[in-house]
Amino acid sequence: MTHWVATLVVSAGDLGTRGKVLSKLIELADVLSDKLGNLVSFMAIMEGLALPQVILNHGVWFLVVLVTLLFVV
């Protein structure tokens, strides 16, 4: 599942689509850990998000942080 997560983010089209995919994966990880208690799947998603292919997409992470700040505040 770890490589599947990275593939989803990297293979998404433009920056906006990558940001949406990344946001959904973060939401999924939150649901898996807090509501369902499925820590194994949670860790698989988090490990996928921590792969260099995903981390080095700085524009995507900036977009996710920006959207999060806009909707939280």
TORPA-4810 file (N, C-alpha, C, O; in nm, 3 decimals):
<nodes>
NODE_1_0.082_-0.118_0.000_0.000_0.000_0.000_0.087_0.125_0.000_0.045_0.230_-0.050_M
NODE_2_0.205_0.116_0.054_0.294_0.231_0.064_0.328_0.287_-0.074_0.319_0.408_-0.097_T
NODE_3_0.367_0.200_-0.165_0.402_0.246_-0.299_0.279_0.290_-0.379_0.288_0.376_-0.466_H
NODE_4_0.163_0.231_-0.348_0.039_0.272_-0.413_0.007_0.417_-0.377_-0.035_0.494_-0.463_W
NODE_5_0.026_0.453_-0.250_0.002_0.591_-0.206_0.092_0.687_-0.283_0.045_0.789_-0.334_V
NODE_6_0.220_0.656_-0.291_0.314_0.742_-0.363_0.278_0.750_-0.511_0.289_0.857_-0.571_A
NODE_7_0.236_0.639_-0.569_0.198_0.639_-0.710_0.076_0.726_-0.735_0.070_0.797_-0.835_T
NODE_8_-0.020_0.722_-0.644_-0.138_0.806_-0.659_-0.101_0.955_-0.663_-0.151_1.030_-0.747_L
NODE_9_-0.014_0.996_-0.573_0.023_1.137_-0.565_0.106_1.178_-0.686_0.079_1.280_-0.748_V
NODE_10_0.205_1.099_-0.719_0.299_1.136_-0.825_0.232_1.129_-0.962_0.261_1.212_-1.049_V
NODE_11_0.145_1.033_-0.984_0.085_1.016_-1.116_-0.035_1.107_-1.141_-0.085_1.112_-1.253_S
NODE_12_-0.081_1.177_-1.039_-0.192_1.271_-1.061_-0.145_1.381_-1.156_-0.027_1.415_-1.159_A
NODE_13_-0.237_1.434_-1.231_-0.203_1.528_-1.338_-0.132_1.654_-1.293_-0.011_1.653_-1.272_G
NODE_14_-0.205_1.760_-1.279_-0.145_1.889_-1.248_-0.132_1.908_-1.097_-0.167_1.820_-1.018_D
NODE_15_-0.082_2.023_-1.059_-0.056_2.053_-0.918_-0.184_2.050_-0.835_-0.183_1.999_-0.723_L
NODE_16_-0.292_2.103_-0.887_-0.418_2.105_-0.814_-0.472_1.966_-0.787_-0.521_1.938_-0.678_G
NODE_17_-0.461_1.878_-0.885_-0.507_1.740_-0.868_-0.420_1.667_-0.767_-0.470_1.591_-0.685_T
NODE_18_-0.290_1.690_-0.773_-0.201_1.628_-0.674_-0.234_1.674_-0.533_-0.231_1.596_-0.439_R
NODE_19_-0.265_1.802_-0.521_-0.302_1.855_-0.389_-0.429_1.791_-0.336_-0.438_1.761_-0.217_G
NODE_20_-0.528_1.770_-0.424_-0.653_1.706_-0.383_-0.629_1.562_-0.341_-0.684_1.517_-0.240_K
NODE_21_-0.548_1.490_-0.418_-0.518_1.351_-0.385_-0.445_1.344_-0.251_-0.477_1.260_-0.167_V
NODE_22_-0.350_1.432_-0.231_-0.275_1.434_-0.106_-0.367_1.466_0.012_-0.356_1.403_0.117_L
NODE_23_-0.456_1.562_-0.004_-0.550_1.597_0.102_-0.641_1.479_0.137_-0.666_1.452_0.254_S
NODE_24_-0.690_1.410_0.035_-0.778_1.295_0.059_-0.704_1.182_0.130_-0.760_1.115_0.216_K
NODE_25_-0.578_1.162_0.095_-0.500_1.058_0.162_-0.475_1.093_0.308_-0.475_1.005_0.394_L
NODE_26_-0.453_1.220_0.336_-0.435_1.263_0.474_-0.564_1.246_0.553_-0.562_1.201_0.668_I
NODE_27_-0.677_1.280_0.491_-0.807_1.259_0.556_-0.831_1.110_0.582_-0.879_1.072_0.689_E
NODE_28_-0.798_1.026_0.484_-0.814_0.882_0.499_-0.728_0.829_0.614_-0.774_0.747_0.694_L
NODE_29_-0.605_0.875_0.623_-0.517_0.832_0.732_-0.575_0.873_0.866_-0.566_0.798_0.963_A
NODE_30_-0.633_0.992_0.873_-0.695_1.039_0.998_-0.812_0.949_1.038_-0.824_0.912_1.155_D
NODE_31_-0.896_0.915_0.943_-1.011_0.828_0.971_-0.963_0.689_1.014_-1.017_0.631_1.108_V
NODE_32_-0.863_0.638_0.944_-0.812_0.505_0.978_-0.757_0.499_1.120_-0.779_0.401_1.191_L
NODE_33_-0.687_0.603_1.161_-0.625_0.597_1.294_-0.723_0.633_1.405_-0.731_0.562_1.505_S
NODE_34_-0.797_0.741_1.389_-0.881_0.789_1.499_-1.015_0.717_1.509_-1.054_0.675_1.618_D
NODE_35_-1.083_0.703_1.400_-1.219_0.649_1.405_-1.224_0.497_1.396_-1.307_0.433_1.460_K
NODE_36_-1.135_0.439_1.315_-1.138_0.294_1.294_-1.033_0.219_1.375_-1.045_0.098_1.395_L
NODE_37_-0.932_0.288_1.422_-0.827_0.223_1.500_-0.739_0.130_1.417_-0.676_0.040_1.473_G
NODE_38_-0.735_0.149_1.288_-0.656_0.064_1.200_-0.518_0.128_1.182_-0.493_0.199_1.085_N
NODE_39_-0.430_0.100_1.276_-0.299_0.164_1.277_-0.204_0.108_1.171_-0.111_0.177_1.129_L
NODE_40_-0.226_-0.015_1.128_-0.140_-0.073_1.026_-0.160_-0.001_0.892_-0.063_0.036_0.826_V
NODE_41_-0.286_0.019_0.853_-0.314_0.092_0.729_-0.276_0.238_0.741_-0.228_0.299_0.646_S
NODE_42_-0.297_0.294_0.859_-0.255_0.433_0.883_-0.105_0.449_0.859_-0.062_0.543_0.792_F
NODE_43_-0.027_0.357_0.914_0.119_0.365_0.898_0.160_0.342_0.752_0.257_0.401_0.706_M
NODE_44_0.089_0.257_0.681_0.121_0.233_0.540_0.101_0.361_0.459_0.182_0.394_0.372_A
NODE_45_-0.008_0.433_0.487_-0.032_0.559_0.417_0.073_0.663_0.455_0.125_0.733_0.369_I
NODE_46_0.104_0.672_0.582_0.203_0.770_0.627_0.341_0.739_0.569_0.415_0.831_0.532_M
NODE_47_0.377_0.611_0.561_0.505_0.575_0.500_0.507_0.609_0.352_0.611_0.649_0.298_E
NODE_48_0.394_0.592_0.284_0.386_0.630_0.143_0.402_0.780_0.124_0.466_0.825_0.029_G
NODE_49_0.344_0.858_0.216_0.357_1.004_0.208_0.498_1.050_0.244_0.538_1.161_0.210_L
NODE_50_0.573_0.964_0.312_0.709_1.000_0.352_0.815_0.957_0.250_0.934_0.984_0.269_A
NODE_51_0.774_0.893_0.142_0.870_0.854_0.039_0.926_0.978_-0.032_0.855_1.078_-0.046_L
NODE_52_1.050_0.972_-0.075_1.112_1.089_-0.139_1.037_1.141_-0.260_1.036_1.262_-0.286_P
NODE_53_0.973_1.051_-0.335_0.899_1.095_-0.452_0.785_1.190_-0.415_0.751_1.279_-0.492_Q
NODE_54_0.728_1.170_-0.298_0.617_1.253_-0.253_0.668_1.376_-0.180_0.619_1.487_-0.201_V
NODE_55_0.767_1.357_-0.095_0.819_1.468_-0.015_0.879_1.578_-0.103_0.868_1.696_-0.070_I
NODE_56_0.941_1.540_-0.213_1.009_1.638_-0.298_0.913_1.718_-0.386_0.958_1.804_-0.462_L
NODE_57_0.783_1.692_-0.377_0.683_1.773_-0.447_0.647_1.893_-0.360_0.538_1.898_-0.302_N
NODE_58_0.738_1.989_-0.351_0.719_2.102_-0.259_0.594_2.183_-0.292_0.526_2.231_-0.201_H
NODE_59_0.564_2.200_-0.419_0.447_2.277_-0.458_0.318_2.215_-0.407_0.225_2.286_-0.369_G
NODE_60_0.313_2.083_-0.407_0.193_2.013_-0.361_0.176_2.033_-0.211_0.065_2.061_-0.165_V
NODE_61_0.283_2.020_-0.135_0.274_2.037_0.010_0.236_2.180_0.045_0.159_2.203_0.138_W
NODE_62_0.289_2.277_-0.030_0.254_2.417_-0.006_0.105_2.438_-0.032_0.038_2.509_0.043_F
NODE_63_0.054_2.378_-0.138_-0.088_2.391_-0.172_-0.176_2.331_-0.062_-0.278_2.390_-0.025_L
NODE_64_-0.138_2.215_-0.010_-0.217_2.151_0.097_-0.217_2.237_0.222_-0.321_2.254_0.286_V
NODE_65_-0.102_2.291_0.259_-0.093_2.376_0.377_-0.175_2.503_0.357_-0.244_2.548_0.449_V
NODE_66_-0.169_2.562_0.240_-0.245_2.683_0.210_-0.395_2.659_0.219_-0.467_2.738_0.280_L
NODE_67_-0.441_2.552_0.158_-0.584_2.520_0.161_-0.628_2.489_0.304_-0.737_2.529_0.345_V
NODE_68_-0.547_2.418_0.378_-0.579_2.387_0.517_-0.591_2.514_0.599_-0.685_2.528_0.678_T
NODE_69_-0.499_2.605_0.582_-0.505_2.731_0.657_-0.627_2.814_0.619_-0.686_2.879_0.705_L
NODE_70_-0.664_2.813_0.494_-0.779_2.891_0.450_-0.910_2.838_0.507_-0.999_2.916_0.542_L
NODE_71_-0.922_2.706_0.516_-1.046_2.648_0.563_-1.052_2.631_0.713_-1.162_2.620_0.768_F
NODE_72_-0.940_2.628_0.781_-0.939_2.613_0.926_-0.966_2.745_0.995_-1.037_2.750_1.096_V
NODE_73_-0.910_2.852_0.941_-0.923_2.982_1.004_-1.055_3.042_0.974_-1.084_3.153_1.019_V
</nodes>
